[in-house]
Amino acid sequence: MNKNNYIHILSIKFLLIIFLALNSACDKEVSRTPVAPPPPEGFIYVNSTPEGYAIYKNGRNTGSFTPDSLTFLEPGQYEITLKKLYWRDTTVVVDVTMDKLAVVDVDFLANPSMYGDLILISVPAGAQVILNDSLLNETTPATLKSLLPGSYNVSFFLENFRSEKLDVIVESGKQNQYSTALRDTSVWVDFQVFNSQIQSSLLKSITVDNTGIIWIGSLDIGLIRFDQIDFTNFNESNSPLPDNKINYLAVDNQNRVWAGTDFGIAVFDGVSWIIYDRDNSGLTSEVINSIDFDETGIAWIGTAAGLVKFDGVNWQVFNDAQSRVWAMGSKLDNSGVVWIGTRENGIVALENNLLTFYPDSIFNYPTARISSVAKDQSGNIWFSHQPASGLRSGVSFWDGNLFSSTFLGTANNNVNHIFTDDENNKWVSTWEGFVWFDAQNSFQIFSSFNSLISSDKVNSSVRDQNGVVWLTTQGGGLNKFKVNNLK
């Protein structure tokens, strides 16, 4: 045997030995793999009355809620805690064995300490209490005992006061107290976007129709109908209304509502609409500032380009050569003269189709900036005046011979509108409160300092068949003034 053959044989033997050694090692490793023990068989069934409690095991949240089961537990002792918002925690110690089912069943309703109390207070006292829409035989101050923990809605109702609602919480073993102040509505009631269904609190004009429906002109969302239950909004999106800013409202002898806008007139009979603009009428301007109907049903329309007379068929415009009659309001007096208030050129009389100017410099009324015109039961023509440079705002009336003036509030007070009722009261809307002139022309001012009016910025008013005065405000919504309840 030569040397090379001998080395080759040794190499083969060496590889065979390594293979056998490795193969033996693998056999020994596999044979030593332990058998997995069976999973623990401990089991706890957890139930509660009421259901829905979070289940904690030894202080850790299991993520389960009653009723449910905790499985694969090692034998031993476990602390099971049940938790629910506003309820007192309850812990039960359970022994788990391999041959017995462990059960946790907690009746929270049977434990008096789980209940809580409510103390309810209202100012003034004596309000009825409504709990979750159920009227209770309780009046404030009231203590409601042994209530189930949780969230509740409480309403307080007292005649001549606005109902209030509170969200309250009852907690196990606690006595929680809640109180509310009720707003007096015996004289003043406000309707705003946060306390009623009204769609805007920026209101400009108002009128009442022959059936008692209140019609409100807003500055931003169009026309609002209020039947003293529901507010219904008509705007550019859901009606032919030409603009969402309503300057003036009036009702004709057919009980149709006329709405003056910056883009013409909309007439609404409750079902259908008629729109008047420069394209289909005799209007020389679509900026409508006022609408008034005389006893014959003729419409007198104040526009930015004169006073317009409309008898249902024919249109007639009254203006002077200098177009000075930017009419803000008009009223027919007992002698057939139409008195016109203009935006900057004072008071104008229309008689026999002729215009006569009554300048403030001669007749000494407050300013030449007129905002509205009205007639009282004595036949006097009233005007509201806006402030002008160096001149105070106020109101005036013409008795057929001369003007008498009254200045209201500060020099720059905006005097926006005047309305007269059948009892010869004059109601003046200003931005420093609401002014009431009685039949003897004595006046008092209602503001946020001496009344519950929601805003001092009053834009217009009207009185309904029941003697209630309704006011529109700039930001304070609609106000109901039950003047007959004043003491």
C-alpha positions as CSV (number, residue, x, y, z in Angstrom):
1,M,0.0,0.0,0.0
2,N,1.5,3.2,-1.0
3,K,1.4,6.3,1.1
4,N,-1.3,8.2,-0.8
5,N,-3.8,5.3,-0.6
6,Y,-3.2,5.0,3.1
7,I,-4.0,8.7,3.6
8,H,-7.2,8.3,1.6
9,I,-8.5,5.5,3.7
10,L,-7.8,7.4,6.9
11,S,-9.8,10.4,5.5
12,I,-12.8,8.2,4.8
13,K,-12.7,6.7,8.3
14,F,-12.4,10.1,9.9
15,L,-15.5,11.5,8.0
16,L,-17.4,8.4,8.9
17,I,-16.6,8.9,12.6
18,I,-17.7,12.6,12.5
19,F,-21.0,11.6,10.8
20,L,-21.8,8.9,13.4
21,A,-21.0,11.4,16.2
22,L,-23.2,14.1,14.8
23,N,-26.1,11.6,14.1
24,S,-25.9,10.3,17.6
25,A,-26.0,13.9,19.1
26,C,-29.1,14.7,17.0
27,D,-30.8,11.6,18.3
28,K,-30.1,12.4,21.9
29,E,-31.3,16.1,21.4
30,V,-34.7,15.1,20.0
31,S,-35.2,12.5,22.6
32,R,-34.7,15.1,25.4
33,T,-37.6,17.5,24.2
34,P,-40.0,17.8,27.2
35,V,-43.8,17.2,26.8
36,A,-45.8,20.5,27.2
37,P,-47.9,20.6,30.3
38,P,-51.6,21.0,29.9
39,P,-53.0,24.5,30.4
40,P,-54.4,25.5,33.8
41,E,-58.1,24.7,34.1
42,G,-59.1,27.4,36.7
43,F,-62.3,29.2,35.7
44,I,-64.2,32.2,37.2
45,Y,-67.6,33.2,36.0
46,V,-68.3,36.9,36.8
47,N,-71.8,38.4,36.8
48,S,-73.4,41.6,38.1
49,T,-76.8,43.3,38.4
50,P,-76.9,45.6,36.6
51,E,-74.5,44.4,33.9
52,G,-71.6,46.2,32.2
53,Y,-69.0,46.4,35.0
54,A,-65.4,46.4,34.0
55,I,-63.6,43.3,35.5
56,Y,-60.3,43.7,37.2
57,K,-58.1,40.7,38.3
58,N,-55.6,41.3,41.0
59,G,-55.7,45.1,40.2
60,R,-55.3,44.8,36.5
61,N,-58.0,45.4,33.9
62,T,-58.9,42.3,32.0
63,G,-60.7,44.2,29.3
64,S,-63.8,42.2,30.0
65,F,-67.2,43.4,31.2
66,T,-69.9,41.5,33.2
67,P,-71.2,39.0,32.5
68,D,-68.0,37.2,31.3
69,S,-65.6,34.4,32.3
70,L,-62.0,34.4,33.3
71,T,-60.4,31.2,32.1
72,F,-57.0,29.3,32.2
73,L,-56.4,30.3,35.8
74,E,-53.8,28.6,38.0
75,P,-55.2,27.4,41.3
76,G,-55.0,30.0,44.0
77,Q,-56.6,33.1,45.4
78,Y,-57.7,36.0,43.2
79,E,-59.0,39.5,43.9
80,I,-61.9,40.3,41.5
81,T,-62.9,44.0,41.4
82,L,-65.9,45.3,39.5
83,K,-65.8,49.0,38.4
84,K,-68.3,51.3,36.7
85,L,-68.4,55.1,36.3
86,Y,-70.1,56.8,39.3
87,W,-70.6,53.4,41.1
88,R,-68.6,52.4,44.1
89,D,-65.9,49.7,43.4
90,T,-66.6,46.3,44.8
91,T,-63.9,43.7,45.4
92,V,-64.4,39.9,46.0
93,V,-61.7,37.4,46.9
94,V,-62.1,34.1,45.1
95,D,-60.4,30.7,45.6
96,V,-59.8,28.9,42.4
97,T,-59.4,25.1,42.4
98,M,-59.1,22.6,39.7
99,D,-62.2,20.7,40.5
100,K,-64.7,23.5,41.3
101,L,-66.3,26.3,39.3
102,A,-65.8,29.7,40.9
103,V,-68.6,32.2,40.6
104,V,-68.7,36.0,41.4
105,D,-72.2,37.4,41.3
106,V,-72.7,40.9,42.7
107,D,-76.2,42.5,43.0
108,F,-75.3,46.2,43.3
109,L,-79.0,47.1,43.5
110,A,-79.4,45.2,46.7
111,N,-76.7,47.3,48.4
112,P,-78.1,50.6,49.8
113,S,-74.6,52.2,49.9
114,M,-74.5,52.0,46.1
115,Y,-77.2,54.7,45.7
116,G,-76.7,58.5,45.8
117,D,-78.7,61.6,46.5
118,L,-79.4,64.8,44.6
119,I,-80.1,68.2,46.2
120,L,-81.8,70.5,43.7
121,I,-82.2,74.3,44.3
122,S,-83.7,77.0,42.1
123,V,-83.9,80.8,42.5
124,P,-86.7,81.5,43.1
125,A,-87.8,78.4,44.9
126,G,-91.0,76.5,44.2
127,A,-90.1,75.1,40.7
128,Q,-91.5,71.8,39.7
129,V,-88.8,69.1,39.1
130,I,-88.7,66.9,36.0
131,L,-86.2,64.1,36.1
132,N,-85.5,62.4,32.7
133,D,-88.8,63.6,31.3
134,S,-90.8,62.3,34.4
135,L,-92.6,64.9,36.4
136,L,-91.9,64.4,40.1
137,N,-94.1,65.3,43.0
138,E,-91.3,67.6,44.2
139,T,-90.7,71.4,44.2
140,T,-87.4,73.1,44.8
141,P,-85.5,73.0,47.1
142,A,-85.8,69.2,46.7
143,T,-83.7,66.3,47.9
144,L,-84.0,63.2,45.8
145,K,-82.8,60.2,47.7
146,S,-81.6,56.7,46.7
147,L,-81.0,57.3,43.0
148,L,-79.1,54.9,40.9
149,P,-75.7,56.3,40.0
150,G,-75.4,57.8,36.5
151,S,-76.1,60.9,34.4
152,Y,-79.6,62.5,34.6
153,N,-81.3,65.4,32.9
154,V,-83.2,67.7,35.3
155,S,-85.7,70.4,34.2
156,F,-87.1,73.1,36.4
157,F,-90.5,74.6,35.7
158,L,-92.1,77.6,37.3
159,E,-94.9,79.7,35.9
160,N,-93.8,83.1,34.5
161,F,-90.2,81.9,34.5
162,R,-88.1,80.3,31.7
163,S,-87.7,76.6,32.2
164,E,-84.1,75.5,32.7
165,K,-82.3,72.2,32.2
166,L,-79.3,70.8,33.9
167,D,-77.2,67.7,33.3
168,V,-76.5,66.2,36.7
169,I,-74.6,63.2,38.1
170,V,-75.5,60.8,40.9
171,E,-72.6,59.0,42.5
172,S,-72.6,56.1,45.0
173,G,-72.7,57.2,48.6
174,K,-72.6,60.9,47.7
175,Q,-75.0,63.8,47.9
176,N,-74.5,66.1,44.9
177,Q,-76.0,69.5,44.9
178,Y,-77.0,71.6,41.8
179,S,-78.6,75.0,41.6
180,T,-80.0,77.3,38.9
181,A,-81.4,80.8,38.5
182,L,-84.6,81.0,36.6
183,R,-85.2,83.9,34.3
184,D,-88.3,85.9,35.0
185,T,-90.6,85.9,31.9
186,S,-93.6,87.6,33.5
187,V,-92.9,90.7,31.5
188,W,-89.9,90.0,29.1
189,V,-89.3,86.9,27.1
190,D,-86.3,86.6,24.8
191,F,-85.9,84.2,21.8
192,Q,-82.3,83.7,20.8
193,V,-80.4,81.1,18.9
194,F,-79.1,79.5,22.1
195,N,-82.4,79.3,23.9
196,S,-85.0,78.8,21.2
197,Q,-85.5,77.5,17.7
198,I,-85.1,80.9,16.1
199,Q,-82.5,80.8,13.3
200,S,-80.9,84.2,13.8
201,S,-80.5,86.8,16.6
202,L,-79.7,89.6,14.1
203,L,-83.2,90.9,13.5
204,K,-84.3,94.1,11.8
205,S,-88.0,94.4,10.9
206,I,-91.2,92.9,12.2
207,T,-95.0,92.9,11.6
208,V,-98.0,90.8,12.7
209,D,-100.7,89.5,10.3
210,N,-104.4,89.3,10.7
211,T,-104.2,85.8,12.3
212,G,-101.6,86.7,14.9
213,I,-98.6,85.3,13.1
214,I,-95.4,87.2,13.8
215,W,-93.3,87.9,10.7
216,I,-89.6,88.8,11.3
217,G,-87.1,90.2,8.9
218,S,-83.5,89.3,9.6
219,L,-80.3,90.9,8.6
220,D,-78.7,87.6,7.4
221,I,-81.1,84.7,6.9
222,G,-84.2,86.1,5.3
223,L,-87.8,86.0,6.5
224,I,-88.9,84.2,9.7
225,R,-92.5,83.1,10.5
226,F,-93.4,82.6,14.1
227,D,-96.7,81.1,15.2
228,Q,-95.6,81.4,18.9
229,I,-94.7,77.7,18.7
230,D,-92.4,77.1,15.7
231,F,-90.0,79.3,13.8
232,T,-90.0,78.8,10.0
233,N,-87.3,80.4,7.9
234,F,-87.7,81.5,4.2
235,N,-84.5,82.4,2.5
236,E,-82.9,82.7,-0.9
237,S,-82.2,78.9,-0.9
238,N,-85.7,77.6,-0.2
239,S,-87.9,80.4,-1.7
240,P,-87.9,83.1,-4.4
241,L,-86.9,85.7,-1.8
242,P,-84.5,88.1,-3.6
243,D,-82.2,88.7,-0.6
244,N,-81.6,87.4,2.9
245,K,-81.5,91.0,4.3
246,I,-85.0,92.2,5.0
247,N,-85.3,96.0,5.4
248,Y,-89.0,96.3,6.1
249,L,-92.2,94.2,6.5
250,A,-95.9,95.1,6.1
251,V,-99.2,93.2,5.7
252,D,-101.8,94.3,3.2
253,N,-105.6,94.0,3.4
254,Q,-105.4,90.5,1.8
255,N,-103.2,89.4,4.7
256,R,-100.2,89.1,2.4
257,V,-96.8,89.8,3.8
258,W,-94.7,92.3,1.8
259,A,-90.9,92.1,2.4
260,G,-88.7,95.0,1.3
261,T,-85.1,94.1,0.4
262,D,-82.1,95.7,-1.3
263,F,-83.2,93.8,-4.5
264,G,-86.9,94.4,-4.7
265,I,-90.1,93.4,-3.0
266,A,-91.3,89.9,-2.2
267,V,-95.1,89.4,-1.6
268,F,-96.1,86.1,0.1
269,D,-99.6,84.9,0.7
270,G,-98.5,81.8,2.7
271,V,-98.3,79.6,-0.4
272,S,-97.1,81.5,-3.4
273,W,-94.7,84.4,-4.0
274,I,-94.8,87.6,-6.2
275,I,-91.5,89.4,-6.8
276,Y,-91.3,93.0,-7.9
277,D,-88.1,94.4,-9.2
278,R,-87.0,97.0,-11.9
279,D,-87.5,94.5,-14.7
280,N,-91.2,93.8,-14.1
281,S,-92.6,96.8,-12.2
282,G,-92.4,100.6,-12.0
283,L,-89.8,100.6,-9.4
284,T,-86.9,102.9,-10.2
285,S,-84.8,101.5,-7.4
286,E,-84.8,98.0,-5.9
287,V,-83.6,99.3,-2.5
288,I,-86.8,99.2,-0.5
289,N,-86.8,101.0,2.9
290,S,-90.4,101.1,3.8
291,I,-93.9,99.9,2.8
292,D,-97.2,101.4,4.1
293,F,-100.8,100.7,3.1
294,D,-103.4,103.4,3.3
295,E,-107.1,102.7,4.1
296,T,-107.9,102.1,0.4
297,G,-105.2,99.4,0.1
298,I,-102.8,101.5,-1.9
299,A,-99.1,100.7,-1.2
300,W,-96.7,103.6,-0.5
301,I,-93.2,102.3,-1.0
302,G,-90.1,104.1,0.2
303,T,-87.1,103.5,-2.1
304,A,-83.7,104.9,-2.7
305,A,-85.0,106.7,-5.7
306,G,-88.3,108.3,-4.5
307,L,-91.6,107.4,-3.0
308,V,-93.6,104.9,-5.1
309,K,-97.4,104.7,-5.2
310,F,-98.8,101.3,-6.3
311,D,-102.5,100.5,-6.6
312,G,-102.1,96.9,-7.7
313,V,-101.9,97.8,-11.3
314,N,-100.3,101.2,-11.8
315,W,-97.0,102.5,-10.5
316,Q,-96.2,106.2,-9.9
317,V,-92.9,107.6,-8.6
318,F,-92.5,110.8,-6.7
319,N,-89.1,112.4,-6.6
320,D,-87.6,115.8,-7.3
321,A,-85.1,116.8,-10.0
322,Q,-82.2,116.4,-7.7
323,S,-83.4,112.9,-6.6
324,R,-83.4,114.1,-3.0
325,V,-86.3,111.8,-1.9
326,W,-84.5,108.8,-0.6
327,A,-87.6,107.7,1.2
328,M,-87.2,105.9,4.5
329,G,-90.8,106.0,5.5
330,S,-94.2,107.6,4.7
331,K,-97.6,108.1,6.2
332,L,-100.9,109.5,5.0
333,D,-102.4,112.1,7.3
334,N,-106.1,112.8,7.9
335,S,-106.2,115.5,5.3
336,G,-104.7,113.3,2.5
337,V,-101.2,114.6,2.7
338,V,-98.4,112.0,2.5
339,W,-95.6,112.7,4.8
340,I,-92.2,111.4,3.8
341,G,-89.1,110.9,5.8
342,T,-85.9,111.0,3.8
343,R,-82.4,109.6,4.6
344,E,-80.6,113.0,4.5
345,N,-83.0,115.7,3.3
346,G,-85.4,115.9,6.1
347,I,-89.2,115.8,5.9
348,V,-91.2,116.1,2.7
349,A,-95.0,116.5,2.2
350,L,-96.7,115.1,-0.9
351,E,-99.9,116.9,-1.7
352,N,-101.7,117.0,-5.0
353,N,-98.7,115.2,-6.6
354,L,-96.4,118.1,-5.5
355,L,-93.5,117.7,-3.1
356,T,-92.8,120.3,-0.4
357,F,-89.7,120.2,1.7
358,Y,-89.8,121.0,5.4
359,P,-86.1,121.6,6.2
360,D,-84.8,121.1,9.7
361,S,-83.1,124.4,9.7
362,I,-86.5,126.1,9.6
363,F,-88.8,123.8,11.4
364,N,-86.3,122.9,14.2
365,Y,-86.9,119.1,14.4
366,P,-83.8,117.1,15.6
367,T,-82.0,116.1,12.4
368,A,-82.7,115.7,8.6
369,R,-81.8,112.0,8.8
370,I,-85.2,110.3,9.2
371,S,-85.4,106.6,9.8
372,S,-89.2,106.0,10.0
373,V,-92.7,107.7,10.0
374,A,-95.9,106.8,11.9
375,K,-99.3,108.4,12.7
376,D,-100.9,108.4,16.1
377,Q,-104.6,108.2,17.0
378,S,-104.8,112.0,17.2
379,G,-103.6,112.3,13.6
380,N,-100.2,113.6,14.5
381,I,-97.3,112.4,12.3
382,W,-94.3,111.1,14.1
383,F,-90.8,110.9,12.9
384,S,-87.7,109.1,14.3
385,H,-84.4,110.9,13.6
386,Q,-80.9,109.5,13.4
387,P,-77.9,111.5,14.7
388,A,-76.2,113.9,12.3
389,S,-73.0,115.9,12.5
390,G,-73.3,118.2,15.5
391,L,-77.0,117.4,16.0
392,R,-78.7,115.0,18.4
393,S,-81.0,112.2,17.4
394,G,-84.6,112.0,18.8
395,V,-88.2,111.9,17.8
396,S,-90.6,114.6,16.6
397,F,-94.3,114.9,15.7
398,W,-96.2,117.3,13.4
399,D,-99.6,118.4,14.7
400,G,-100.6,120.2,11.6
401,N,-99.0,123.5,12.6
402,L,-95.6,122.8,14.1
403,F,-93.1,120.2,15.1
404,S,-92.5,119.1,18.7
405,S,-89.3,117.2,19.5
406,T,-88.0,114.9,22.2
407,F,-84.4,113.9,22.6
408,L,-83.7,110.4,23.8
409,G,-80.5,109.1,25.4
410,T,-77.1,110.3,24.3
411,A,-76.5,112.6,21.3
412,N,-75.4,109.7,19.1
413,N,-78.2,107.3,20.0
414,N,-79.5,105.5,16.9
415,V,-83.3,106.1,16.8
416,N,-84.3,103.4,14.3
417,H,-88.1,103.0,14.2
418,I,-91.4,104.3,15.7
419,F,-94.6,102.4,15.9
420,T,-98.0,103.7,17.2
421,D,-100.8,101.4,18.5
422,D,-104.6,101.7,18.9
423,E,-104.2,103.0,22.4
424,N,-102.2,105.9,21.2
425,N,-98.9,104.6,22.6
426,K,-95.8,105.3,20.7
427,W,-93.0,102.7,20.7
428,V,-89.6,103.9,19.8
429,S,-86.7,101.5,18.9
430,T,-83.2,102.9,19.7
431,W,-79.8,101.5,20.2
432,E,-79.9,102.7,23.8
433,G,-83.1,100.8,24.7
434,F,-86.8,100.7,24.0
435,V,-88.9,103.8,24.6
436,W,-92.6,103.9,25.5
437,F,-94.5,107.1,25.0
438,D,-98.0,106.8,26.5
439,A,-101.1,108.6,25.3
440,Q,-100.1,111.7,27.1
441,N,-96.6,111.5,25.6
442,S,-94.9,110.8,28.9
443,F,-92.1,108.3,28.2
444,Q,-90.0,105.7,29.9
445,I,-87.0,103.9,28.6
446,F,-86.4,100.2,29.0
447,S,-82.8,99.0,28.9
448,S,-80.7,96.2,30.2
449,F,-80.1,98.3,33.3
450,N,-83.7,98.4,34.4
451,S,-85.4,95.5,32.6
452,L,-84.8,92.0,31.3
453,I,-84.7,93.1,27.6
454,S,-82.0,91.0,25.9
455,S,-80.3,93.8,24.1
456,D,-80.3,97.6,24.2
457,K,-79.9,97.6,20.4
458,V,-83.6,97.6,19.3
459,N,-84.4,97.9,15.6
460,S,-88.2,97.8,15.3
461,S,-91.4,96.8,17.1
462,V,-95.0,95.9,16.6
463,R,-98.0,95.2,19.0
464,D,-100.3,92.2,18.5
465,Q,-104.0,91.8,19.0
466,N,-103.4,90.6,22.6
467,G,-101.5,93.8,23.6
468,V,-98.1,92.1,23.5
469,V,-95.3,94.2,22.0
470,W,-92.7,92.4,20.0
471,L,-89.2,93.8,19.4
472,T,-86.4,92.9,17.1
473,T,-82.8,93.5,18.2
474,Q,-79.3,93.6,16.8
475,G,-77.8,90.5,18.4
476,G,-80.4,89.8,21.1
477,G,-82.9,88.1,19.0
478,L,-86.7,88.5,19.4
479,N,-88.2,90.0,22.5
480,K,-91.7,89.6,23.8
481,F,-92.8,92.5,26.0
482,K,-95.9,91.7,28.0
483,V,-96.5,95.4,28.8
484,N,-99.9,94.7,30.4
485,N,-98.1,92.8,33.1
486,L,-96.0,95.8,34.2
487,K,-96.6,96.7,37.8
